[in-house]
Amino acid sequence: MSNEPQPPLTTTTSLWPAGAVLVLAVLMLVVFLVINLVADQGVTKETTTTLPVVVGGLQRDASPGPALQYCLQSEEVPSNIDDAFVVPVGTVPLRGANTPNLGAGDFDCSQPMATAKASAASLIKFFNAQLGARGWSLFSSGASNGDPQSLFQKAGKDGFYWEVGVTVTKSSATSVNWTFKIYQNSETV
């Protein structure tokens, strides 16, 4: 036995296994990029919904601006929410419109209306069809006091939910009085 120092044993470590893993990773990346390029359908444009025409029902007024102008305030209502401002033909605004918060909180507007040659049921049916086709979700129908009512909800571009309520307040054989209410829910989307 000799106690002379000896150089350490040399072993060669091959880089081929690590290189093979790297080559396999690059190859998989190229394969998936090619698959993505071949299968990519591009960005699809938003499809427009055909708005309903209820045969035998109330027809939509093509220019509801004057009837709901009080509540349609462009600086408050996001552009994807203003599609709720529809009314049937023969609708006129009544006195008593109000915005309770007047800029001191969430937007809230109420407009009393009257529609000639309509019934409570035909008015509610009109809004269920029109707002439903515009992406509004019906989440409640019928008021606690028994008046015909429909409540709708939609997410606004401003990050808040918006709610629209249509409540019949008085009905006769020749016309129906109702209230259009729109407000911004304080809960975020």
Buried (B, 14 or more C-beta within 10 A) or exposed (E): EEEEEEEEEEEEEEEEEEEEEEEEEEEEEEEEEEEEEEEEEEEEEEEEEEEBEBEEBBEBBEEBEEBBEBBBBEEBBBEBBBBBBBBBBBBEBBEEBEBEEEEEEBBBBBBBBBBEEBBBEBBBBBBBBBBBBBEBEEEEEEBEEEBBBBBBBBBBEBEBBBBBBBBBBEBEEEBBBBBBBBBBBEEEE
